[in-house]
Amino acid sequence: MTGFARIQGGDETSTWIWEAKSVNGRGLEVRLRLPPGFDALEIPAREAAAKRLKRGNVALSLTLNRIGPPPPPRLNEALLEQLVAIAASWRERLNAPPARIEGLMALKGVLETIEDPPDEADVKRRNAALLAALDQTLDALKAMRQAEGARLAALLAGELDEVLRLAQAARATATLRPEAVRARLTTQLDELLTAQPALNPERLAQEAALIAAKGDVKEEIDRLEAHVAAAREMLAEGGAIGRRLDFLCQEFNREANTLCSKAADVDLTRLGLQLKAVIEQFREQVQNIE
């Protein structure tokens, strides 16, 4: 979701620069910085961003410079006369030297730069040109984000391959072979049968069922493999899949955690921890996807 774009333009009256910056975000948040007097652009600018982008913290800024000399300053004679009268009154009270005209004219509001209001047709034409330039900027930003997404897709595909490899390695561990499972269950059941005081048949059946369930991680491995297939389908599908992949990462983590908690030997525990590390790397990269 990261990207940057910058588009320059102008007409006979002014030049402008649009800049768009994007960083990761759970939803779409657009921050807009416009020059004074251009508030009419805010709503269409936000709509243009929402039309192209679904996630990310996006900052849009417009810099505008007018062409030609600035309008001549105008003297606010009424304000100057008031200031002269106030200065004269206080000069007599304080026995101070007379106020200097350059000092009074430097006060805020005495000399004003006032532009003639633009023609309504000119405003519409200018705003249309500015919004067209914004569309170009957002299109360039989206293209940069898509290029980043293509690079991330290859990286995510490699991490999914590693998740699948580790899941298959877990399935092939000696502890999951039928003879090993039978031996482990036999040992644990013998301990229950010889427990003192003796367990009643109902409690014995419950404990046996718990032992069998805890020692079976095939379901977790099956779900990991199914999640890998689902993630690959999303990557092939393209589009705004970041939220869906983010949810799938939670499912990956759930299965890896359960596998670790059920692990009956060191090899399976090691594979479970490796799975968790790869899944965390996958999750971090998913945060960069729209």
N, C-alpha and C positions, 0 to 999 in steps of 0.2 A: 504493500500500500504506500510505499515511499516513492516520491517523484518530485520533479521540479520542471516548470515551464515558464518561458518569458517571451512575450510577443510585443513588438513595437509597432506603432502606427501614428497616423496624424492626418490632418487636413489643413486647409488654408489658414485656420485660426489657432491651432494648437497641435502639440504632439503628446502622445501618451505611451505609457508602458504598463502592461498587465503582467503581474507575477502570480504564480500559483505554486504553493508548496504543500506537500502531503506527507504525513507520517502515520504510523500505525494508530488505530483506534478501534474500539469494540463496535461502535456505530459510526454514523456520518455526522461530523460536527464541522460546520463551515464558519470561519471567522473572516469578516469582511472589513477592509479598510479603504474608505473612499474619501476623496477631497470634499471640502465643504461645498454644499450646493448640488451634490450628486446623489442625494438620498433616493431619488426615483429609481436608481439602478439596483438598489438592494434586493428587492423581492425577485425581479427577473434573474439577477445574478445567482441567488440561492437556488432558484428553480433550475437554472442551467446546470449547476453543480450536481444537484440531486438527480437530474436526468441521466448523468453519465457515471456517477460514482455512488456506491452503496455503503462503503465503510472508509474510515480514516479521518484524521484531524486535518482539515484543509484550510489553509490561509490564503485568501485572495486579496491582492492590493492593487490599487490603481494610482499611478503617478501621472499628473497632467501638467504640462507647461504651455503657457500661452505664447503665441508668436507675435512679435511686434512690440512697440514701446508700450509701457503701462499708461493708463489714462492719467491726465494731469491731475494733481491734487486740487481739492476745492477747500476754500477757507470758510470755516463755520464762524461767520462774523458775529452772530448773536452770542455764541459761547465766548468768543474772544472779548467782546465788550463786557460781559459779565466778569470775566477773569481780571480785566483791567480795573474795573470798579472795585472788586474785592481786594486787589493788590494795593490800590490807592488808599482804601480805608485802613488797611492794616499797616501801611507805611506810616500814616499819620499817628496811629496808636503806638507804634513801636519806634517811631523816629528812625526808620530804616531807609536805606537808599531806594530809589525808585526801581520798580521791576523792569527788566530788560525785555524788549519785544521778542528777541529770539528765544528767550527762556519760556515765555508764555506760549509761543507758537509751537514749541516742542512738546507741550502737554498733549496727552491723548485726547483726540476728538477735535482739536482745533484745525489741524490740517487732515483732511480725509481723502482717500483714494476711492472714489465711487464709480463703479462701472455702470454703464447704461444697461438696463435689463435686455437680455437677448430676445430676439424674435422667437415666438413659439415654434414656428416651422424649423428654425435653425436648431433649437433645442432638441426637437424630435429627430432631426437628421443626425445630430451629433450623438445622441444617446443610442440610436440604431447602429451607428458605426462603432461605438464603444462596446456594445453588446455583441456585435459580430466579431470584434477582436477578442472578446472574452471567450466566445465559443471556440475560436482557434486555440486559445491558451489552454482551455480545459481539454480539448481534443489531444493536444500535445502532451498534457499531463497524463491523460488516460493511456496514451500510447506508451509512454515511459513506464507506467505502472504495469502494463501488459507485458512489456519486454522483461521487466523484473520477474513477473509471474512465470514467464516461460523458463527462465533460469531456475526459479525455485521448483518448478514442476519436476525437472530432471533430478534435483537434489532430493525432493520428497520421494520420488520413485525409488531412488537408491536406498533410502531409509526404510521404505516398505519392504523392499527385497530383503533387507537385513532382519526385519521383524519376522518375516516368513521363514527365513533360514533358521533363526533361533527357535521359533516355534516347532519347526520340523526336527531340529536337533533335540529339543525337549521330548518330543514324541518318541524319539529313538533311544532315549537313555535306558540304561539297564534296569533302572528302578520301575519302569513302566512295562517291562516284558511280563507276559502272563505268569511265568514260573516265579518271578520275583514278587509279583503282587500276591500270588497264592501263599508263598512262604511268609510274607510279612503279615498277611491277614491271619494265617494259622498261628503264628507266634503271639499276636495280639489277642486272639480269641482264647488261646490257652491261658494267657494271663488272667483273662476275665473269668474263665471257668474255675481257676484255682484260687480266685480271690477270696479272702476271708474278711468279714463274713461273706458267705455265698450270696450272689445276686439272685433275686427272683427271676423267673423266666421272662416276664415282661420287661424288666429293666435290662436283662441280658440282651434281649432282642434289640432294644433301643441303642445300647452301647455298640453292638455289632454293626448296626446300620450306620451309626456315626463314624465308626472306624472305616467302613467301606467307602462312605461318601468322601471323607477327608483324604483318603489315599488315591482317589480317582481324579486326575487333572485332565483327562481327555476332553471333557467338555470345555474347559478353559482354552485348551489348545485349538479345538475346533472353532470356537468363537473368535480367537485371534486370527485364524486363517480366513474366516468369513469377513472380519473387519478389514483385513488387508485387501480382499477382493472388492469390498464396498468402496474403500478409499481410492483404489485404482479406477473404478468406474467414475467416481466424482472428478478425478483429475482428467480423465478422458473427456468427460462432459464439458468441463470448462465453465466459464461464467462466474458469478458471485457464489463461491462454494466455501468461503472461509468459515462462516458460522457452522455449517454442517460438519466440516472437518474438525472444527474445534470440539463439537459435541462427540464426534467419533473418538477423539483423543481421550476423552473421559472413559469411554468404553474400553479402549486399549489398556489404560491404566488399571481399570477395575480387574480385568482378567489377569494382568501381570501380577498385581498384588495378591490375588487369590492363589495364583500358581505358586508364588513364593511362600505363602502361609501354609500351603499343603505339601510343599516339597519334603520328600522323605530322605533325601540324601544330598551330599554336597554338590554333586554335578548339577542336579536339577535346580538347586538354590542359585548356583553360579549363573546358569542360563536365565533364570528368572530375573536376577539383578541386571544382567546385560540387556534383557528385554526392556526393563524399566528405563535404563539409560538411553537406549535408542528411541523409545517412545517419547521421552522428555525432549530429545533433540528434534524429533518430528513435531511435537507440540509447539516448540519455540519457533520453528519455521512457519507453522500454520498461522501464527499471529501476523505474519507479513502478507497474508493472502486476503483479498477482498471477499 
